[in-house]
Amino acid sequence: MATERTASAPAGAHITIRGLSKQFNGAVVYDNFDLDIPRGKLVSVFGPNGCGKSTLINLIAGLIPADGGQILFGGKPIGETKIGYVFQNYRDALFPWLRSIDNIAYPLKMMQLPAPERRLRMDGLIESLGVKIDLMRYPYELSGGQQQLISIMRALVVRPEVLFLDEPFSALDYEMTLFMRDKLQEIFAATETTMLLVSHDLEEAVYLADQVVLLTRRPTHVAEIVPFAALRPRHPEGTLVSAEYVRAKARCLEVFQREVRR
């Protein structure tokens, strides 16, 4: 990746993005884009359709190459940083021929960790998250939410510094979405991992996040960053009707509608 500008991170930043640019077939998506993601926070990304929300986290995660700019993780390049990634389509993300527990352990096997160490790592993760699922079952024997939880556990087992989540609950029904929102909060509290969440649901984007990064239309820049400092754990019956949540969501909606009308 080109490094036309040297990234200078403010205190507390975990991910520093400077001068990011990306085009697809001549269409500019990002041009001289800057952003700082704070360490140990859950940050949502929200914006108009086609603005490049998923493209942004894919660029940061190194899944697609940038045309220019610099991305650093605590001053380190992506190659020196452990990351986890949770995809939208859990059915395609899991190996159906492996039991759930083997799906979770797969990255550790690829890291060539000895079997006893893999077992210790797995046991610690399962205990810390309080998982009650029968992990000896195959993914197709589990509900959609349980399968997505397996995907999240597989991303966490490597002990990532950053966890990327690309619309992880959009394929779930509403009941399972509520369950997974609660489970993600539990995981966040247990691991204190920096998380970057793309969501197409404004309620979800605000409810889960410490900050909501609102994007403009293309060429995409940061329109505004809206903080939401409600205490955790958050619960729908309390958080969604609180004055703090209503204010944060209203501000996000105002910025979003302004950008849509442009």
C-alpha atoms as one frame of an Amber mdcrd trajectory, in Angstrom:
protein
   0.000   0.000   0.000   1.259   3.446  -0.828   2.216   5.715   2.050   1.906
   9.210   0.654   1.147  10.598   4.110   2.539   9.504   7.428  -0.175   8.462
   9.849  -0.138  10.499  13.040  -2.493   8.996  15.603  -4.143  10.913  18.448
  -3.888   9.497  21.962  -6.118   6.493  22.448  -6.422   5.630  18.756  -6.066
   1.975  17.808  -6.616   2.207  14.049  -5.275   5.218  12.174  -6.314   5.835
   8.559  -4.732   8.633   6.556  -5.195   9.567   2.905  -7.056   6.360   1.998
  -8.138   6.135  -1.620  -9.947   3.460  -3.618 -11.532   3.269  -7.066 -13.494
   0.520  -8.782 -13.498   0.628 -12.591 -12.737   4.345 -12.516 -15.467   5.168
  -9.968 -14.026   6.905  -6.905 -15.222   5.422  -3.622 -12.640   6.905  -1.242
 -10.335   9.812  -1.895  -8.000  11.168   0.788 -10.102   9.575   3.552  -9.045
   9.964   7.206 -10.409   8.211  10.298  -9.280   7.198  13.800 -10.825   4.244
  15.638 -10.301   4.306  19.426  -8.825   1.332  21.244 -11.182  -0.935  23.157
 -14.363   0.620  21.755 -17.192  -0.706  19.629 -17.576   1.586  16.632 -20.467
   1.361  14.148 -20.248   2.470  10.514 -23.445   3.769   8.923 -24.240   5.692
   5.764 -26.222   5.900   2.509 -26.551   2.861   0.276 -23.538   2.460  -1.972
 -21.276   4.734   0.058 -18.826   1.892   0.692 -19.422   0.794   4.287 -18.362
  -2.812   3.720 -15.617  -1.659   1.368 -14.195   0.458   4.176 -13.819  -2.371
   6.672 -12.540  -4.671   3.935  -9.861  -2.097   3.129  -8.949  -1.729   6.801
  -8.876  -5.505   7.286  -6.655  -5.950   4.244  -9.185  -8.068   2.341  -9.017
  -5.715  -0.638  -6.053  -3.511  -1.557  -6.173   0.264  -1.281  -4.981   2.460
  -4.141  -3.237   4.815  -1.740  -2.953   5.977   1.837  -1.877   4.380   5.080
  -3.608   2.212   7.677  -1.862   1.422  10.958  -2.937  -0.572  14.012  -1.273
   0.939  17.050   1.511   2.059  14.748   1.835  -1.399  13.118   0.852  -2.548
   9.635  -1.882  -5.120   9.110   0.676  -7.877   8.623   1.806  -7.495  12.244
  -1.732  -7.341  13.653  -4.084 -10.162  14.628  -7.581  -9.527  13.344 -10.860
 -11.421  13.321 -13.611 -11.051  10.730 -17.298 -12.038  10.961 -19.125 -12.160
   7.646 -22.777 -11.458   6.964 -23.568 -14.897   5.541 -22.795 -17.355   8.324
 -23.955 -20.299   6.196 -21.161 -19.729   3.694 -18.598 -18.823   6.363 -18.722
 -22.144   8.253 -17.483 -25.513   7.013 -20.544 -27.810   7.011 -18.427 -30.969
   7.132 -16.781 -29.929  10.418 -18.406 -30.039  13.834 -18.986 -26.649  15.416
 -16.091 -27.070  17.812 -13.771 -27.934  14.911 -14.974 -24.882  12.986 -13.997
 -22.718  15.945 -10.617 -24.410  16.316  -9.799 -24.267  12.610  -7.732 -21.021
  12.752  -5.655 -22.478  15.598  -4.961 -25.546  13.496  -3.860 -23.293  10.634
  -1.557 -21.518  13.107  -0.078 -24.962  13.839  -0.683 -24.710  17.570  -0.201
 -28.054  19.350  -3.425 -29.912  20.154  -3.154 -29.391  23.963  -2.717 -25.642
  23.481  -5.677 -25.550  21.091  -7.787 -27.338  23.688  -6.791 -24.880  26.422
  -7.515 -21.914  24.159 -10.928 -23.351  23.232 -11.868 -24.161  26.827 -10.943
 -20.664  27.960 -13.010 -19.019  25.245 -16.063 -21.204  25.879 -15.881 -20.570
  29.622 -15.375 -16.820  29.291 -18.396 -16.477  27.001 -20.619 -18.858  28.953
 -21.567 -20.722  25.776 -24.293 -23.357  26.270 -24.480 -24.644  22.678 -23.673
 -28.304  22.000 -20.477 -27.715  20.046 -20.281 -31.338  18.967 -23.132 -30.694
  16.542 -22.605 -29.682  12.930 -23.464 -26.096  11.882 -26.522 -27.179   9.878
 -27.962 -28.665  13.079 -27.937 -25.248  14.772 -30.153 -22.181  14.455 -29.008
 -19.177  12.441 -28.085 -17.218  15.551 -26.134 -20.141  16.952 -24.260 -20.510
  13.668 -23.353 -16.832  13.719 -22.190 -17.199  17.315 -19.904 -20.016  16.138
 -18.565 -17.648  13.449 -17.863 -14.986  16.079 -16.145 -17.510  18.350 -13.969
 -18.673  15.453 -12.928 -15.041  14.879 -12.196 -14.558  18.590 -10.230 -17.753
  19.221  -7.083 -16.234  17.696  -7.349 -13.448  20.306  -7.569 -10.659  17.743
  -6.622  -7.097  18.459  -9.491  -5.947  16.229 -12.749  -7.692  15.333 -14.518
  -6.689  12.118 -18.242  -7.431  11.759 -19.878  -6.867   8.370 -23.675  -6.709
   8.909 -23.420  -9.871  11.020 -27.098 -10.036  12.008 -28.821  -8.939   8.799
 -29.617 -12.525   7.749 -31.278 -13.355  11.093 -34.897 -12.961  12.127 -35.724
 -10.269  14.673 -35.875 -12.588  17.684 -32.456 -14.021  16.905 -31.106 -10.535
  16.131 -32.038  -9.376  19.638 -30.347 -12.452  21.101 -27.173 -11.868  19.101
 -27.035  -8.183  19.997 -27.019  -9.185  23.659 -24.418 -11.872  23.026 -22.151
  -9.445  21.170 -22.291  -7.077  24.137 -21.309  -9.940  26.444 -18.396 -10.798
  24.166 -17.312  -7.163  24.019 -17.412  -6.868  27.823 -15.482 -10.130  28.252
 -12.737  -9.449  25.708 -12.461  -5.631  25.491 -11.517  -6.145  21.853 -11.678
  -3.154  19.532 -14.681  -3.810  17.273 -15.726  -2.239  13.988 -19.331  -3.000
  13.014 -21.028  -2.254   9.690 -24.806  -2.099   9.993 -27.676  -1.111   7.693
 -29.951  -0.734  10.743 -29.688   2.653  12.476 -31.268   1.358  15.681 -28.635
  -1.357  15.878 -25.773   0.936  14.883 -26.514   3.327  17.747 -27.628   0.759
  20.326 -24.442  -1.314  20.164 -21.820   1.368  19.645 -19.676   3.727  21.659
 -19.371   5.823  18.493 -21.290   5.900  15.217 -19.212   6.888  12.192 -21.594
   8.454   9.664 -20.392   8.463   6.080 -21.214  10.742   3.160 -22.118   9.805
  -0.385 -19.269   9.048  -2.797 -16.525  10.075  -2.866 -16.953   9.027   0.740
 -15.752  10.967   3.750 -16.739  11.101   7.404 -19.854  13.242   7.746 -19.844
  13.140  11.536 -18.946  10.892  14.468 -21.764  10.654  17.015 -20.858   9.360
  20.499 -23.183   7.174  22.572 -21.910   6.660  26.102 -24.771   4.695  27.687
 -23.646   2.242  30.336 -23.337  -1.454  29.483 -24.917  -3.924  29.481 -27.630
  -2.264  27.432 -31.155  -3.660  27.200 -33.838  -2.764  24.624 -36.520  -2.017
  27.206 -34.335   0.567  28.915 -31.739   1.804  26.448 -33.996   2.265  23.406
 -36.340   4.591  25.296 -33.668   6.563  27.141 -33.232  10.268  26.419 -29.538
   9.695  25.631 -30.354   7.078  23.001 -33.156   9.138  21.461 -30.822  12.137
  21.125 -28.008  10.104  19.584 -30.297   8.352  17.118 -32.011  11.619  16.172
 -28.656  13.227  15.437 -27.553  10.247  13.347 -30.821  10.340  11.421 -30.462
  14.073  10.798 -26.943  13.663   9.393 -27.951  10.594   7.367 -30.939  12.358
   5.766 -28.795  15.370   4.959 -26.322  13.160   3.126 -29.039  11.194   1.309
 -30.549  14.424  -0.054 -27.248  15.683  -1.420
